[in-house]
Amino acid sequence: MLTADAKARRRNFLGSSDAAAALGLSPYKSPYELWLEKTGQLVEEDLGDNLAVMLGNGMERVILDAAISRLQLPGGPVEYLGGLEYEAVRVLNNGPLAMTADAVVADRGTPNPYPVEAKYTESPERWGPVSDGLDGLPPEYAPQILHQLVVTGSPRGFVAAYFAGRRRELRIYEIAPAPEMLAAYERTAVEWWQKHVVGMVPPSQDKPCDMDVLSRIIRTPGKSVALPDDLVRTWRDLEAAASVAKAEAEVAKEQVIQALGDAEEGVCALGTLSYREVQRKGYSVPAGSYRRCHFKAAQIGGGA
């Protein structure tokens, strides 16, 4: 696993795992969240107990060994990079593009190693046949391998995907895009870094970050800023409408339960309603801190 120091230094580069987020193609991270990370404005998320991450990390070497054995690339050592320290990162022309592939395989026929990425997933629904190459990958993985090819200067790379569902299968996608595509990606990635990270211009996006990300923004104690009146008014109006709807729904719920009389179940054309006793175990919550969003309405007019 990367140390805290290594992770801090990686913020100085746009890595291959950042590529999809920068292009707005990642389902897990928005461009704005990536910008917050790279500009040091976000507390790092702790994924230590994330089961999906743990399974992926645990299966990575197994998938790579199987893929490299099947590929039978001519000669050359295998260098496993996934999870290594910052020094294993390859940097293109002193930055800002860098990468740490899961593994790279040397080939005596070419001066540059082939990057190999391992993916562990439950089902193949979002994956195409291996013959599709780059087009067979889910959209968020395509920029990652393009990024690695740009940084290594290799003409091709591989993505090994293991599907662990009912139909266990290992697919190996050979990625060999046209040089023009790699050049276009490199320009786009470097421009993103220069505009948003160097120029400190936040990326625009249709939806705001979720509360988990917003709660991790490093805030200046006591700092106050002006907020747009229409933005706050929209939020407050929607909250008021939701509150009224919630109250009305609660009354309607009480009427339905009252209609049960002394029964535990009721049936209608829409379905079945049950109202049974459920046992609840006791629990304790450890001490901690959290941010609470509170709004205080401005005073209108003067007081007596």
Secondary structure, 3 states (H helix, E strand, C coil): CCCHHHHHHHCCCECHHHHHHHCCCCCCCCHHHHHHHHCCCECCCCCCCCHHHHHHHHHHHHHHHHHHHHHCCCCCCEEECCCCCHHHCEECCCCCEEECCCEEECCCCCCCCEEEEEEEECCCCCCCCHHHHHHHCCCCCHHHHHHHHHHHCCCCEEEEEEECCCCCEEEEEEECCCHHHHHHHHHHHHHHHHHHHHCCCCCCCCCCCCHHHHCCECCCCCCCCCCCHHHHHHHHHHHHHHHHHHHHHHHHHHHHHHHCCCCCEEEECCEEEECCCCCCCCCCCCCCCCCCCCCCCCCCCCCC
